């Protein structure tokens, strides 16, 4: 099955968490505290989509399936979609546009500060996700900008860890997954740099060997 046929199914699957929230809303399944439930669910899926998007490149390199790269932008944009729902729930349903109280909350509570930082960092990534913006920024500058996704993911994990007061197992699992993904990327970069260095050194060694052989024959 080609990528074009798979993409609509992946897109539909990414909407399942939203569909489940809507279904719960209509069937009275949002628990006794629906605002908190919606906030937590949208936050969970923001972090999950960030981790899935970050996993695309390591999986592509490990499996050799280049077509995986075509799903990265979609997954990243769904992470932004769910963080917008997450933040909107906080602004609209939790504080009802009381921006003075929201600002105080961002400044005074560290887990809110971390979460807001992650949200702000994802905004330029979503705005520059189109092919037109890639051409306008240039490939190298665009790649440097989109490395902010690592910082945003770290901020999201820290936000979740500081939010949880008792059972920190789930945020620690997310932290471990993120550490593995970042470690894998560093390993690939180190291996690529080592390969480049070996290509530069090898011709020099060969020239030295030839010179040594010539001296011996002479």
N, CA and C of each residue as an Amber inpcrd file, in Angstrom:
protein
   654
   0.8490000  -1.1910000   0.0000000   0.0000000   0.0000000   0.0000000
   0.8840000   1.2400000   0.0000000   0.6320000   2.1810000  -0.9390000
   1.4370000   3.3670000  -1.0600000   1.1660000   4.3700000   0.0390000
   2.0830000   5.3510000   0.1330000   1.9640000   6.3830000   1.1610000
   0.6750000   7.1730000   1.0010000   0.3040000   7.4690000  -0.2390000
  -0.9170000   8.2500000  -0.4710000  -2.1570000   7.5290000   0.0450000
  -2.1380000   6.2140000   0.0030000  -3.2880000   5.4610000   0.5070000
  -3.2690000   5.3560000   2.0260000  -2.0810000   5.3350000   2.6030000
  -1.9660000   5.1930000   4.0560000  -2.2830000   6.5050000   4.7680000
  -1.8960000   7.6370000   4.1680000  -2.0230000   8.9330000   4.8390000
  -3.4290000   9.2380000   5.3420000  -4.4750000   9.0070000   4.5420000
  -5.8240000   9.2900000   5.0650000  -6.1690000   8.4590000   6.2940000
  -5.6710000   7.2310000   6.3400000  -5.9260000   6.3810000   7.4980000
  -5.1760000   6.8840000   8.7260000  -3.9380000   7.3260000   8.5160000
  -3.1600000   7.8960000   9.6240000  -3.8280000   9.1720000  10.1260000
  -4.2780000  10.0120000   9.1930000  -4.9760000  11.2470000   9.5480000
  -6.2220000  10.9430000  10.3880000  -6.9900000   9.9670000   9.9390000
  -8.2020000   9.5880000  10.6750000  -7.8570000   9.0430000  12.0580000
  -6.7970000   8.2480000  12.1450000  -6.3810000   7.6850000  13.4370000
  -5.9690000   8.7880000  14.4070000  -5.3520000   9.8390000  13.8800000
  -4.9210000  10.9520000  14.7330000  -6.1010000  11.7290000  15.3040000
  -7.2540000  11.6090000  14.6840000  -8.4580000  12.2910000  15.1680000
  -9.2450000  11.4510000  16.1760000  -8.8370000  10.2050000  16.3730000
  -9.5640000   9.3310000  17.2980000  -9.6140000   9.8970000  18.7200000
  -8.4940000  10.4110000  19.2800000  -8.5770000  10.9760000  20.6360000
  -9.6110000  12.0930000  20.7530000  -9.6790000  12.9620000  19.7430000
 -10.6910000  14.0210000  19.7560000 -12.0910000  13.4200000  19.6590000
 -12.2510000  12.4320000  18.7910000 -13.5430000  11.7780000  18.6500000
 -14.0110000  11.1400000  19.9470000 -13.0730000  10.5300000  20.6810000
 -13.4280000   9.9140000  21.9570000 -13.8440000  10.9560000  22.9810000
 -13.1790000  12.1110000  22.9670000 -13.5660000  13.1900000  23.8800000
 -14.9770000  13.6870000  23.5630000 -15.2470000  13.8730000  22.2740000
 -16.5820000  14.3270000  21.8700000 -17.6350000  13.2860000  22.2640000
 -17.3280000  12.0160000  22.0300000 -18.2520000  10.9360000  22.3940000
 -18.5230000  10.9350000  23.8980000 -17.4670000  11.0860000  24.6840000
 -17.6330000  11.1430000  26.1420000 -18.4820000  12.3450000  26.5520000
 -18.2990000  13.4570000  25.8200000 -19.0790000  14.6490000  26.1320000
 -20.5650000  14.4340000  25.9210000 -20.9060000  13.7280000  24.8540000
 -22.3190000  13.4910000  24.5500000 -22.9290000  12.3890000  25.4070000
 -22.0790000  11.5080000  25.9290000 -22.6080000  10.3710000  26.7060000
 -22.3850000  10.5360000  28.2110000 -21.9020000  11.7100000  28.6230000
 -21.7030000  11.9630000  30.0490000 -20.5280000  11.2240000  30.6390000
 -19.4950000  10.9860000  29.8350000 -18.3450000  10.2200000  30.3120000
 -17.1180000  11.0540000  30.6170000 -17.3090000  12.3580000  30.8630000
 -16.1650000  13.2390000  31.1340000 -15.8320000  13.3350000  32.6200000
 -16.3270000  12.4200000  33.4060000 -16.0940000  12.3270000  34.8550000
 -16.7440000  13.4990000  35.5950000 -16.5280000  13.5400000  36.8970000
 -17.1330000  14.5980000  37.7140000 -16.4770000  15.9550000  37.4870000
 -15.2600000  15.9410000  36.9380000 -14.5550000  17.1970000  36.6460000
 -14.1970000  17.2120000  35.1610000 -15.1450000  17.5890000  34.3090000
 -14.9180000  17.4950000  32.8610000 -13.8040000  18.3980000  32.3520000
 -13.6370000  19.5860000  32.9350000 -12.5880000  20.5050000  32.4720000
 -11.2160000  19.8950000  32.7150000 -11.0410000  19.3370000  33.8990000
  -9.7630000  18.6980000  34.2240000  -9.5170000  17.4950000  33.3260000
 -10.5650000  16.7170000  33.0610000 -10.4360000  15.5370000  32.2060000
 -10.0050000  15.9290000  30.7980000 -10.6750000  16.9330000  30.2200000
 -10.3310000  17.3870000  28.8640000  -8.9150000  17.9520000  28.8310000
  -8.5620000  18.7240000  29.8390000  -7.2180000  19.3120000  29.9000000
  -6.1500000  18.2300000  29.9280000  -6.3580000  17.2220000  30.7640000
  -5.3670000  16.1560000  30.8890000  -5.2900000  15.3050000  29.6190000
  -6.4390000  15.0000000  29.0210000  -6.4150000  14.1610000  27.8220000
  -5.7440000  14.8690000  26.6510000  -6.0750000  16.1280000  26.4370000
  -5.4380000  16.8550000  25.3290000  -3.9470000  17.0510000  25.5870000
  -3.5700000  17.2430000  26.8430000  -2.1370000  17.3580000  27.1680000
  -1.4010000  16.0570000  26.9350000  -2.0280000  14.9480000  27.3320000
  -1.4210000  13.6290000  27.1080000  -1.1590000  13.3960000  25.6180000
  -2.1650000  13.7010000  24.7980000  -2.0160000  13.4290000  23.3720000
  -1.0600000  14.4050000  22.6890000  -0.9390000  15.5980000  23.2230000
   0.0960000  16.5110000  22.7100000   1.4730000  15.8890000  22.8790000
   1.7490000  15.4090000  24.0730000   3.0570000  14.8230000  24.3580000
   3.2710000  13.5400000  23.5600000   2.2340000  12.7310000  23.4160000
   2.3670000  11.4870000  22.6580000   2.6710000  11.7560000  21.1940000
   1.9740000  12.7180000  20.6070000   2.2300000  13.0390000  19.2030000
   3.6120000  13.6540000  19.0140000   4.0730000  14.4240000  19.9780000
   5.4390000  14.9540000  19.8920000   6.4530000  13.8150000  19.8760000
   6.2750000  12.8510000  20.7590000   7.2020000  11.7250000  20.8360000
   7.1310000  10.8630000  19.5740000   5.9070000  10.6670000  19.0510000
   5.7750000   9.8870000  17.8170000   6.4580000  10.5990000  16.6600000
   6.2810000  11.9260000  16.5780000   6.9240000  12.6990000  15.5110000
   8.4430000  12.6280000  15.6280000   8.9520000  12.6950000  16.8580000
  10.3970000  12.6010000  17.0580000  10.9300000  11.2000000  16.7550000
  10.0720000  10.2000000  16.8340000  10.5020000   8.8230000  16.5670000
  10.6150000   8.5170000  15.0810000  10.0500000   9.3760000  14.2310000
  10.0160000   9.0880000  12.7950000  11.4240000   8.9600000  12.2180000
  12.2870000   9.9320000  12.4830000  13.6330000   9.9140000  11.8860000
  14.4510000   8.7010000  12.3430000  14.5230000   8.3980000  13.6590000
  15.2460000   7.1710000  14.0540000  14.6760000   5.9050000  13.4330000
  13.3480000   5.8040000  13.3690000  12.7380000   4.6180000  12.7590000
  13.0580000   4.5350000  11.2670000  13.0530000   5.6760000  10.6100000
  13.3720000   5.6910000   9.1740000  14.8050000   5.2180000   8.9380000
  15.7150000   5.6600000   9.7790000  17.1170000   5.2680000   9.5990000
  17.3500000   3.8110000   9.9760000  16.6350000   3.3390000  10.9760000
  16.8210000   1.9550000  11.4090000  16.1840000   0.9640000  10.4400000
  15.0190000   1.3350000   9.8880000  14.3040000   0.4230000   9.0020000
  14.6480000   0.6200000   7.5360000  15.1670000   1.8090000   7.1960000
  15.4370000   2.1140000   5.7950000  14.2010000   2.4590000   4.9950000
  13.0560000   2.6370000   5.6810000  11.8090000   2.9820000   4.9990000
  11.7280000   4.4980000   4.8780000  12.1840000   5.0340000   3.7630000
  12.2530000   6.4810000   3.5650000  10.8790000   7.1360000   3.5850000
   9.8330000   6.3840000   3.2340000   8.4760000   6.9520000   3.1720000
   7.9650000   7.4100000   4.5400000   8.5760000   6.9190000   5.6170000
   8.1620000   7.3460000   6.9500000   8.2830000   8.8560000   7.1290000
   9.2680000   9.4570000   6.4530000   9.5000000  10.8930000   6.6040000
   8.2910000  11.7140000   6.1750000   7.4710000  11.1780000   5.2830000
   6.3080000  11.9170000   4.7830000   5.2130000  12.0570000   5.8330000
   5.3010000  11.2860000   6.9330000   4.3000000  11.3760000   7.9960000
   4.7210000  12.3340000   9.1090000   5.9630000  12.7710000   9.1040000
   6.4950000  13.5540000  10.2230000   5.7710000  14.8870000  10.3820000
   5.5440000  15.5930000   9.2710000   4.8870000  16.8930000   9.3630000
   3.4540000  16.7480000   9.8660000   2.7390000  15.7400000   9.3570000
   1.3660000  15.5140000   9.8030000   1.2990000  15.2700000  11.3070000
   2.1880000  14.4220000  11.8010000   2.1880000  14.1010000  13.2270000
   2.5730000  15.3080000  14.0710000   3.5380000  16.0860000  13.5770000
   3.9200000  17.3030000  14.2920000   2.7850000  18.3060000  14.3520000
   2.0400000  18.4400000  13.2560000   0.9090000  19.3670000  13.2350000
  -0.2310000  18.8790000  14.1270000  -0.3950000  17.5760000  14.2430000
  -1.4000000  17.0640000  15.1740000  -0.9740000  17.3170000  16.6220000
   0.3150000  17.2640000  16.8980000   0.7880000  17.6320000  18.2310000
   0.4160000  19.0850000  18.5310000   0.5960000  19.9600000  17.5310000
   0.2280000  21.3600000  17.7150000  -1.2870000  21.5150000  17.8500000
  -2.0420000  20.7540000  17.0870000  -3.5070000  20.7900000  17.1630000
  -3.9820000  20.4540000  18.5720000  -3.4120000  19.4090000  19.1610000
  -3.8530000  19.0150000  20.4900000  -3.3420000  19.9630000  21.5760000
  -2.1760000  20.5840000  21.3610000  -1.7180000  21.5490000  22.3620000
  -2.5690000  22.8150000  22.3100000  -3.0690000  23.1730000  21.1130000
  -3.9980000  24.3050000  21.0180000  -5.2930000  23.9870000  21.7690000
  -5.8100000  22.7650000  21.6140000  -6.9940000  22.3590000  22.3710000
  -6.7090000  22.3740000  23.8790000  -5.5320000  21.9170000  24.2410000
  -5.1140000  21.8730000  25.6470000  -5.0700000  23.2790000  26.2410000
  -4.4060000  24.1780000  25.5350000  -4.2710000  25.5520000  26.0300000
  -5.6090000  26.2880000  25.9800000  -6.4140000  26.0230000  24.9560000
  -7.7240000  26.6720000  24.8420000  -8.6410000  26.2460000  25.9840000
  -8.5690000  24.9820000  26.3590000  -9.3610000  24.5060000  27.4980000
  -8.9700000  25.2530000  28.7660000  -7.6700000  25.4490000  28.9220000
  -7.1460000  26.1760000  30.0820000  -7.6140000  27.6350000  30.0840000
  -7.5410000  28.2900000  28.9250000  -7.8850000  29.7130000  28.8250000
  -9.3940000  29.9340000  28.8910000 -10.1430000  29.1320000  28.1230000
 -11.5810000  29.3800000  27.9620000 -12.4000000  28.7440000  29.0880000
 -12.2110000  27.4460000  29.3080000 -13.0620000  26.7420000  30.2640000
 -12.5820000  26.8840000  31.7010000 -11.2630000  26.9180000  31.8890000
 -10.7320000  26.9840000  33.2520000 -10.7340000  28.4160000  33.7870000
 -10.2930000  29.3750000  32.9600000 -10.1720000  30.7660000  33.4180000
 -11.1430000  31.7290000  32.7240000 -11.8390000  31.2750000  31.7150000
 -12.8190000  32.0800000  30.9900000 -12.2440000  33.4480000  30.5990000
 -11.1030000  33.4160000  29.9200000 -10.4410000  34.5880000  29.3370000
  -9.9870000  35.6170000  30.3780000  -9.8010000  35.1920000  31.6160000
  -9.2780000  36.1140000  32.6400000  -7.7560000  36.1790000  32.4920000
  -7.2930000  36.9980000  31.5270000  -5.8810000  36.9840000  31.1510000
  -4.9630000  37.4800000  32.2690000  -5.4660000  38.3420000  33.1340000
  -4.6390000  38.7830000  34.2540000  -4.3450000  37.6240000  35.2020000
  -5.3740000  36.7950000  35.4570000  -5.1770000  35.6180000  36.3070000
  -4.3180000  34.5700000  35.6060000  -4.5080000  34.4430000  34.2980000
  -3.6970000  33.4960000  33.5260000  -2.2270000  33.8790000  33.5810000
  -1.9360000  35.1720000  33.4160000  -0.5470000  35.6380000  33.4780000
   0.0630000  35.3630000  34.8460000  -0.7040000  35.6400000  35.8880000
  -0.2120000  35.3480000  37.2390000   0.0590000  33.8610000  37.4070000
  -0.8220000  33.0350000  36.8520000  -0.6740000  31.5840000  36.9590000
   0.5940000  31.1090000  36.2440000   0.8460000  31.6830000  35.0660000
   2.0380000  31.3090000  34.2940000   3.3070000  31.6710000  35.0400000
   3.2910000  32.8150000  35.6910000   4.4830000  33.2980000  36.4010000
   4.6960000  32.5570000  37.7170000   3.6140000  32.2740000  38.4250000
   3.7340000  31.7800000  39.7900000   3.8500000  30.2560000  39.8960000
   3.2550000  29.5370000  38.9620000   3.2730000  28.0720000  39.0700000
   4.2110000  27.5010000  38.0140000   5.2420000  26.8160000  38.4780000
   6.3280000  26.4080000  37.5820000   5.8710000  25.4070000  36.5280000
   4.9190000  24.5340000  36.8480000   4.4890000  23.5690000  35.8330000
   3.7040000  24.2610000  34.7230000   3.0070000  25.3490000  35.0670000
   2.3320000  26.1460000  34.0440000   3.3660000  26.8730000  33.1940000
   4.4110000  27.3760000  33.8360000   5.4980000  28.0550000  33.1060000
   6.1280000  27.1270000  32.0870000   6.4220000  25.8870000  32.5020000
   7.0330000  24.9110000  31.5890000   6.0890000  24.5610000  30.4460000
   4.8100000  24.3430000  30.7540000   3.8500000  24.0020000  29.7140000
   3.6470000  25.1370000  28.7270000   3.5650000  26.3720000  29.2330000
   3.3880000  27.5280000  28.3530000   4.6110000  27.7230000  27.4630000
   5.7870000  27.4660000  28.0170000   7.0250000  27.5600000  27.2150000
   6.9840000  26.5750000  26.0550000   6.5970000  25.3420000  26.3300000
   6.4890000  24.3470000  25.2700000   5.4870000  24.7460000  24.2110000
   4.3560000  25.3050000  24.6430000   3.3190000  25.7510000  23.6960000
   3.8480000  26.8640000  22.7960000   4.4970000  27.8510000  23.3790000
   5.0330000  28.9780000  22.5990000   6.0840000  28.5000000  21.5980000
   6.9100000  27.5420000  21.9910000   7.9600000  27.0420000  21.0970000
   7.3840000  26.2940000  19.8950000   6.2050000  25.7070000  20.0650000
   5.5970000  24.9610000  18.9620000   4.9270000  25.8710000  17.9330000
   4.6210000  27.1000000  18.3050000   3.9290000  28.0080000  17.3870000
   4.7420000  28.2870000  16.1250000   6.0270000  28.7220000  16.2290000
   6.7900000  28.9670000  14.9920000   7.0110000  27.7020000  14.1640000
   7.0370000  26.5500000  14.8070000   7.2120000  25.3040000  14.0580000
   5.9830000  25.0010000  13.2170000   4.8070000  25.2420000  13.7800000
   3.5770000  25.0200000  13.0120000   3.4510000  26.0380000  11.8730000
   3.8200000  27.2830000  12.1500000   3.6950000  28.3330000  11.1400000
   4.6700000  28.1500000   9.9800000   5.7620000  27.4560000  10.2130000
   6.7790000  27.2740000   9.1620000   6.8160000  25.8370000   8.6530000
   5.7030000  25.1330000   8.7600000   5.6910000  23.7200000   8.3730000
   5.4070000  23.4990000   6.8940000   5.0980000  24.5480000   6.1460000
   4.7450000  24.3940000   4.7310000   5.9950000  24.3830000   3.8510000
   5.8530000  23.8280000   2.6660000   6.9610000  23.8180000   1.7030000
   7.3790000  25.2390000   1.3230000   6.4100000  26.1330000   1.2590000
   6.7090000  27.5270000   0.9240000   7.6260000  28.1620000   1.9660000
   7.3480000  27.9020000   3.2480000   8.1880000  28.4640000   4.3080000
   9.5660000  27.8100000   4.3310000   9.6240000  26.5420000   3.9820000
  10.9370000  25.8760000   3.9080000  11.7960000  26.5390000   2.8390000
  11.1890000  26.8250000   1.6870000  11.9230000  27.4970000   0.6070000
  12.3120000  28.9130000   1.0090000  11.4190000  29.6120000   1.7040000
  11.7060000  30.9920000   2.1000000  12.8330000  31.0660000   3.1280000
  12.8060000  30.1700000   4.0950000  13.8350000  30.1720000   5.1400000
  15.1450000  29.5470000   4.6770000  15.0570000  28.6230000   3.7220000
  16.2300000  27.8500000   3.3410000  16.3250000  26.6060000   4.1970000
  16.7840000  25.5200000   3.6160000  16.7940000  24.2420000   4.3130000
  17.5630000  24.2480000   5.6210000  18.7650000  24.8400000   5.6230000
  19.6080000  24.8170000   6.8200000  18.9770000  25.6300000   7.9460000
  18.4840000  26.8250000   7.6310000  17.8710000  27.6720000   8.6540000
  16.5820000  27.0370000   9.1740000  15.8170000  26.4310000   8.2720000
  14.5680000  25.7710000   8.6800000  14.8630000  24.6110000   9.6260000
  15.8810000  23.8280000   9.3250000  16.2310000  22.6950000  10.1990000
  16.6790000  23.1880000  11.5710000  17.4530000  24.2660000  11.6090000
  17.8800000  24.8090000  12.9030000  16.6770000  25.2690000  13.7220000
  15.7320000  25.9440000  13.0560000  14.5360000  26.4060000  13.7560000
  13.7390000  25.2330000  14.3130000  13.5900000  24.1800000  13.5360000
  12.7400000  23.0630000  13.9390000  13.4040000  22.1380000  14.9540000
  14.6300000  22.4380000  15.3150000  15.2160000  21.7300000  16.4460000
  14.5790000  22.1600000  17.7640000  13.7960000  23.2420000  17.7130000
  13.0630000  23.6610000  18.9060000  12.0760000  22.6040000  19.3710000
  11.7340000  21.6610000  18.5020000  10.8130000  20.6010000  18.9130000
  11.4050000  19.7790000  20.0560000  12.7390000  19.6590000  20.0920000
  13.3660000  18.9290000  21.1940000  13.1170000  19.6630000  22.5110000
  13.3160000  20.9800000  22.4870000  13.1190000  21.7890000  23.6960000
  11.6550000  21.7670000  24.1100000  10.7570000  21.8470000  23.1110000
   9.3220000  21.8120000  23.4090000   8.9270000  20.4820000  24.0530000
   9.4790000  19.3800000  23.5550000   9.1750000  18.0670000  24.1230000
   9.7020000  17.9540000  25.5490000  10.9060000  18.4680000  25.7820000
  11.4680000  18.4630000  27.1430000  10.5910000  19.2940000  28.0710000
  10.1650000  20.4710000  27.5980000   9.2860000  21.3260000  28.4070000
   7.9700000  20.6170000  28.7120000   7.4510000  19.8690000  27.7290000
   6.2090000  19.1280000  27.9460000   6.3510000  18.0460000  29.0030000
   7.4710000  17.3260000  28.9630000   7.7100000  16.2750000  29.9600000
   7.8770000  16.8860000  31.3510000   8.6350000  17.9850000  31.4340000
   8.8250000  18.6690000  32.7190000   7.4900000  19.1900000  33.2440000
   6.6820000  19.7670000  32.3640000   5.3460000  20.2490000  32.7250000
   4.5110000  19.1240000  33.3380000   4.5340000  17.9790000  32.7120000
   3.7520000  16.8360000  33.1910000   4.2930000  16.3260000  34.5310000
   5.6230000  16.2440000  34.6390000   6.2400000  15.7460000  35.8670000
   5.9200000  16.6520000  37.0550000   6.0270000  17.9690000  36.8470000
   5.7320000  18.9180000  37.9260000   4.2420000  18.9730000  38.2480000
   3.3990000  18.6730000  37.2540000   1.9590000  18.6750000  37.4780000
   1.5360000  17.5320000  38.3860000   2.1060000  16.3530000  38.1400000
   1.7280000  15.1650000  38.9150000   2.3180000  15.2720000  40.3200000
   1.4920000  15.0800000  41.3130000   1.9610000  15.2500000  42.6940000
   2.3200000  13.9230000  43.3610000   1.6930000  12.8390000  42.9490000
   1.9140000  11.5610000  43.6280000   2.5170000  10.5230000  42.6960000
   1.7420000  10.0490000  41.7420000   2.1770000   8.9700000  40.8510000
   2.8970000   9.5670000  39.6310000   4.2200000   9.4940000  39.6340000
   5.0180000  10.1060000  38.5560000   5.4870000   9.0550000  37.5440000
   4.9170000   7.8770000  37.5790000   5.3910000   6.8080000  36.6920000
   5.2080000   7.1650000  35.2160000   4.0450000   7.6830000  34.8540000
   3.7890000   7.9860000  33.4430000   4.6960000   9.0950000  32.9070000
   4.8290000  10.2310000  33.6150000   5.7840000  11.2320000  33.1080000
   7.2130000  10.7230000  33.0400000   7.5890000   9.8260000  33.9410000
   8.9310000   9.2560000  33.8840000   9.0860000   8.3260000  32.6840000
   8.0130000   7.6230000  32.3270000   8.0460000   6.7900000  31.1110000
   8.2320000   7.6650000  29.8870000   7.4890000   8.7720000  29.8260000
   7.6390000   9.7080000  28.7110000   9.0570000  10.2770000  28.6740000
   9.5850000  10.5840000  29.8580000  10.9480000  11.1210000  29.9330000
  11.9570000  10.0980000  29.4220000  11.7620000   8.8290000  29.7680000
  12.6760000   7.7810000  29.3130000  12.5970000   7.6090000  27.7960000
  11.3740000   7.6350000  27.2470000  11.2100000   7.5230000  25.7890000
  11.8880000   8.6900000  25.0940000  11.6920000   9.9000000  25.6200000
  12.3230000  11.0850000  25.0310000  13.8410000  10.9820000  25.1090000
  14.3690000  10.5040000  26.2300000  15.8130000  10.3500000  26.3750000
  16.3730000   9.3610000  25.3500000  15.6520000   8.2670000  25.1290000
  16.0870000   7.2850000  24.1320000  16.0770000   7.9040000  22.7350000
  15.0200000   8.6450000  22.4110000  14.9150000   9.2580000  21.0820000
  16.0170000  10.2900000  20.8570000  16.2690000  11.1320000  21.8570000
  17.3320000  12.1290000  21.7290000  18.7030000  11.4580000  21.6850000
  18.8780000  10.4090000  22.5040000  20.1430000   9.6770000  22.4850000
  20.3950000   9.0080000  21.1510000  19.3380000   8.4600000  20.5510000
  19.4650000   7.8290000  19.2410000  19.8800000   8.8420000  18.1850000
  19.2850000  10.0260000  18.2350000  19.6390000  11.0750000  17.2750000
  21.0940000  11.5050000  17.4450000  21.5340000  11.6310000  18.6910000
  22.9380000  11.9930000  18.9360000  23.8700000  10.9050000  18.4320000
  23.4780000   9.6580000  18.6180000  24.3060000   8.5430000  18.1500000
  24.4220000   8.5600000  16.6370000  23.2960000   8.7910000  15.9400000
  23.3270000   8.8700000  14.4780000  24.2220000  10.0220000  14.0170000
  24.1200000  11.1610000  14.7120000  24.9450000  12.3160000  14.3320000
  26.4260000  12.0140000  14.5610000  26.7430000  11.3690000  15.6870000
  28.1360000  11.0150000  15.9810000  28.6630000  10.0330000  14.9440000
  27.8350000   9.0400000  14.5800000  28.2600000   8.0470000  13.5880000
  28.4840000   8.7050000  12.2240000  27.6270000   9.6580000  11.8740000
  27.7720000  10.3570000  10.5980000  29.0410000  11.1910000  10.5790000
  29.3340000  11.8790000  11.6970000  30.5540000  12.6790000  11.7850000
  31.7950000  11.8040000  11.7130000  31.7430000  10.6510000  12.3850000
  32.8790000   9.7270000  12.3630000  33.1050000   9.1880000  10.9540000
  32.0110000   8.9340000  10.2400000  32.1260000   8.4390000   8.8730000
  32.7450000   9.4990000   7.9630000  32.3530000  10.7560000   8.1500000
  32.9330000  11.8390000   7.3570000  34.4240000  11.9900000   7.6310000
  34.7900000  11.8940000   8.9270000  36.2140000  12.0110000   9.2810000
  37.0280000  10.8830000   8.6660000  36.4620000   9.6740000   8.6510000
  37.1910000   8.5380000   8.0830000  37.3860000   8.7100000   6.5810000
  36.4060000   9.3380000   5.9160000  36.5460000   9.5800000   4.4780000
  37.6320000  10.6010000   4.1860000  37.7890000  11.5790000   5.1070000
  38.8330000  12.5940000   4.9250000  40.2060000  12.0200000   5.2200000
  40.3010000  11.1870000   6.2650000  41.5880000  10.6510000   6.6940000
  42.0820000   9.5690000   5.7550000  41.1810000   8.7520000   5.2130000
  41.5900000   7.6030000   4.4010000  42.4500000   7.9810000   3.2040000
  42.1040000   9.0000000   2.3900000  42.9720000   9.3620000   1.2650000
  44.3460000   9.8100000   1.7170000  44.4040000  10.5070000   2.8740000
  45.6890000  10.9560000   3.4020000  46.5580000   9.7790000   3.7640000
  45.9420000   8.7850000   4.3860000  46.6940000   7.5840000   4.7590000
  47.2180000   6.8680000   3.5250000  46.3600000   6.8140000   2.4900000
  46.7860000   6.1290000   1.2740000  47.9610000   6.8650000   0.6340000
  47.9160000   8.2020000   0.6370000  49.0220000   8.9700000   0.0640000
  50.2980000   8.7410000   0.8470000  50.1430000   8.6810000   2.1860000
  51.3170000   8.4340000   3.0170000  51.8960000   7.0650000   2.7700000
  51.0280000   6.0880000   2.5730000  51.4960000   4.7230000   2.3000000
  52.2670000   4.6650000   0.9940000  51.7320000   5.3820000  -0.0370000
  52.3950000   5.3810000  -1.3380000  53.7690000   6.0190000  -1.2250000
  53.8440000   7.1470000  -0.4580000  55.1210000   7.8440000  -0.2980000
  56.1320000   6.9550000   0.4350000  55.6300000   6.2360000   1.4460000
  56.5290000   5.3470000   2.1900000  57.0320000   4.2260000   1.3090000
  56.1300000   3.6730000   0.4790000  56.5470000   2.5940000  -0.4150000
  57.5740000   3.0750000  -1.4310000  57.3210000   4.3080000  -1.9380000
  58.2660000   4.8610000  -2.9200000  59.6360000   5.0520000  -2.2950000
  59.6670000   5.5260000  -1.0440000  60.9510000   5.7140000  -0.3750000
  61.6740000   4.3980000  -0.1610000  60.9280000   3.3510000   0.1160000
  61.5350000   2.0560000   0.3510000  62.1540000   1.4970000  -0.9230000
  61.3740000   1.6570000  -2.0210000  61.8970000   1.1400000  -3.3120000
  63.1390000   1.8930000  -3.7270000  63.1390000   3.2390000  -3.5060000
  64.2790000   4.0570000  -3.9210000  65.4900000   3.6650000  -3.1290000
